[in-house]
Amino acid sequence: MESQDDPSISSRSDSSQSDPSKKEIVWKLKDGSMHIGHCGKKNEKDPFMTLDLVFKFEDELNTKVVELLYSPDAMKNAWNQCSNALDNIIFLEDCSYKDMKNGFDQFIHQVNI
């Protein structure tokens, strides 16, 4: 699902790309998957677009959709907002709990639309 060769995927860690000693981690959702179902502004006058994050977990039959405002403040809190909306804490593989908030923001930017 993730691709580092796709130019349409934005990266929030531009400084790590300029420093060869820092490699960007490709995050994966633990026990499930996520893709972006829709992105765009609801109205022309909206200052930010929204993302429909579609989650599919291994132990659940149906997908769940979380609507996330694509603003700097909302992205800082995306992990908390999605975990609350899903009534379940989301984990990324090989990501410590203290790094989960930043890792989830990076994960969203790595997902193909």
C-alpha positions as CSV (number, residue, x, y, z in Angstrom):
1,M,0.0,0.0,0.0
2,E,2.8,2.4,0.9
3,S,5.1,3.6,-1.7
4,Q,8.1,5.9,-1.4
5,D,8.5,6.3,-5.2
6,D,5.1,7.9,-5.7
7,P,5.6,11.7,-6.1
8,S,2.0,12.4,-5.1
9,I,2.7,11.3,-1.5
10,S,3.8,14.2,0.6
11,S,6.3,13.9,3.4
12,R,6.3,16.0,6.5
13,S,10.0,15.2,7.2
14,D,11.7,17.0,4.4
15,S,14.8,17.5,6.6
16,S,15.3,13.7,6.9
17,Q,15.3,13.5,3.1
18,S,18.2,15.9,2.8
19,D,20.2,14.0,5.5
20,P,21.2,10.6,4.2
21,S,21.9,9.4,7.8
22,K,18.2,9.7,8.6
23,K,15.9,7.3,6.8
24,E,12.2,7.8,6.8
25,I,10.3,5.0,8.5
26,V,7.5,3.5,6.5
27,W,4.7,2.9,9.1
28,K,2.2,0.1,9.0
29,L,-1.0,-0.2,11.0
30,K,-0.9,-3.0,13.5
31,D,-3.7,-5.7,13.0
32,G,-5.3,-3.8,10.1
33,S,-5.0,-1.4,7.2
34,M,-6.1,2.1,6.4
35,H,-6.6,4.0,3.1
36,I,-7.9,7.4,2.3
37,G,-11.4,7.1,0.8
38,H,-12.0,10.7,-0.1
39,C,-10.2,14.0,0.4
40,G,-11.3,17.5,-0.5
41,K,-13.2,20.5,0.7
42,K,-16.9,20.1,1.6
43,N,-17.5,23.7,0.5
44,E,-15.5,26.1,-1.5
45,K,-15.3,28.5,1.4
46,D,-13.8,25.9,3.8
47,P,-10.3,26.8,4.8
48,F,-9.2,23.1,5.0
49,M,-10.1,19.9,3.2
50,T,-11.2,16.8,5.0
51,L,-9.9,13.3,4.7
52,D,-12.1,10.2,5.0
53,L,-9.8,7.6,6.6
54,V,-11.1,4.1,6.0
55,F,-9.9,1.5,8.5
56,K,-10.2,-2.3,8.2
57,F,-9.1,-4.3,11.2
58,E,-8.4,-8.0,11.1
59,D,-10.9,-8.9,13.9
60,E,-13.8,-6.9,12.4
61,L,-16.0,-7.6,9.4
62,N,-16.8,-4.1,8.4
63,T,-14.7,-1.1,7.6
64,K,-14.9,2.1,9.7
65,V,-14.5,5.6,8.4
66,V,-13.2,8.5,10.4
67,E,-13.5,12.0,9.0
68,L,-10.5,14.1,9.7
69,L,-10.0,17.8,9.1
70,Y,-6.7,18.3,7.3
71,S,-5.4,21.3,9.3
72,P,-2.1,21.6,11.3
73,D,-4.0,21.4,14.6
74,A,-6.1,18.4,13.6
75,M,-3.1,16.5,12.2
76,K,-1.3,17.0,15.5
77,N,-4.2,15.3,17.2
78,A,-5.1,12.8,14.5
79,W,-4.0,9.7,16.5
80,N,-6.2,10.7,19.4
81,Q,-9.1,11.7,17.3
82,C,-9.1,8.5,15.3
83,S,-8.6,6.3,18.3
84,N,-11.6,8.0,20.0
85,A,-13.8,7.8,16.9
86,L,-13.0,4.1,16.5
87,D,-13.4,3.3,20.2
88,N,-10.1,1.6,20.1
89,I,-6.5,2.7,20.4
90,I,-4.7,2.5,17.1
91,F,-1.1,1.1,17.1
92,L,1.6,1.3,14.5
93,E,4.0,-1.7,14.1
94,D,7.4,-1.1,15.7
95,C,6.4,2.3,17.1
96,S,6.7,3.1,20.8
97,Y,3.7,4.6,22.6
98,K,5.5,7.9,23.1
99,D,6.2,8.2,19.4
100,M,2.7,7.1,18.3
101,K,1.3,10.6,17.8
102,N,4.0,11.8,15.4
103,G,4.2,8.4,13.8
104,F,0.5,8.4,13.0
105,D,0.7,11.8,11.4
106,Q,3.6,10.4,9.2
107,F,1.6,7.3,8.5
108,I,-1.3,9.3,7.1
109,H,1.0,11.1,4.7
110,Q,2.5,7.8,3.5
111,V,-0.8,6.2,2.6
112,N,-1.9,6.3,-1.1
113,I,-5.1,8.0,-2.0
